[in-house]
Amino acid sequence: MSLINDLVQGVVDGVLKDILKKPSSTSKRARRRKRTTSTSSATLRQIEKLLRPAKKQTSRKRTVRSRSKARRSS
């Protein structure tokens, strides 16, 4: 019985030492902070949006046809 207890004790000790030895997370990347845009550039972007409205969505059929392999290879 003591042989099994010693074996279990040894395994548990080994595992605990291994866990404590390793860092909790292997890589810590710095969080990137969002840059706040200056008011002038934000205003400029809004003006550009108004001058150049978004394109209308083309049909799925047309998009698929334009991206077909036959079209790309020619």
Phi, psi and omega per residue, in radians:
M1 nan -0.746 -3.126
S2 -1.175 -0.481 3.102
L3 -1.110 -0.759 3.117
I4 -1.157 -0.737 3.129
N5 -1.073 -0.763 3.121
D6 -1.089 -0.725 3.137
L7 -1.094 -0.837 3.130
V8 -1.089 -0.767 3.141
Q9 -1.035 -0.769 3.139
G10 -1.102 -0.744 3.129
V11 -1.130 -0.818 -3.131
V12 -1.065 -0.795 3.121
D13 -1.044 -0.773 -3.141
G14 -1.071 -0.788 -3.138
V15 -1.127 -0.778 -3.125
L16 -1.111 -0.731 3.114
K17 -1.091 -0.716 3.141
D18 -1.095 -0.761 -3.133
I19 -1.139 -0.762 -3.103
L20 -1.232 -0.491 -3.109
K21 -1.266 -0.696 -3.076
K22 -1.327 2.543 3.060
P23 -1.177 2.651 -3.062
S24 -1.100 -0.713 3.067
S25 -2.274 2.365 -3.008
T26 -1.210 -0.647 -3.127
S27 -2.323 2.345 3.097
K28 -2.052 1.867 3.099
R29 -1.622 2.447 3.137
A30 -1.193 2.405 3.099
R31 -1.265 2.373 3.103
R32 -1.546 2.332 3.133
R33 -1.606 2.462 3.109
K34 -1.239 2.289 3.106
R35 -1.395 2.347 3.089
T36 -1.450 2.268 -3.123
T37 -1.361 2.540 3.128
S38 -1.207 2.708 -3.067
T39 -1.083 -0.614 -3.111
S40 -1.179 -0.720 -3.138
S41 -1.233 -0.588 3.100
A42 -1.144 -0.745 3.125
T43 -1.118 -0.750 3.133
L44 -1.061 -0.737 3.127
R45 -1.089 -0.701 3.125
Q46 -1.132 -0.696 3.118
I47 -1.130 -0.752 3.120
E48 -1.090 -0.655 3.107
K49 -1.064 -0.730 -3.134
L50 -1.192 -0.681 -3.116
L51 -1.246 -0.627 -3.106
R52 -2.046 1.508 -3.105
P53 -1.168 2.799 -3.106
A54 -1.138 2.564 3.120
K55 -1.212 2.610 3.079
K56 -1.288 2.580 -3.116
Q57 -1.304 2.245 3.098
T58 -1.451 2.800 -3.103
S59 -1.181 2.695 3.136
R60 -1.081 -0.693 -3.129
K61 -1.032 -0.791 -3.126
R62 -1.160 -0.726 -3.138
T63 -1.093 -0.809 -3.128
V64 -1.085 -0.732 -3.133
R65 -1.117 -0.699 -3.114
S66 -1.231 -0.412 -3.130
R67 -1.731 0.147 -3.068
S68 -1.133 2.693 -3.107
K69 -1.083 -0.713 -3.131
A70 -1.031 -0.720 3.126
R71 -1.157 -0.757 -3.073
R72 -1.186 -0.612 -3.072
S73 -1.337 -0.399 -3.130
S74 -1.451 nan nan
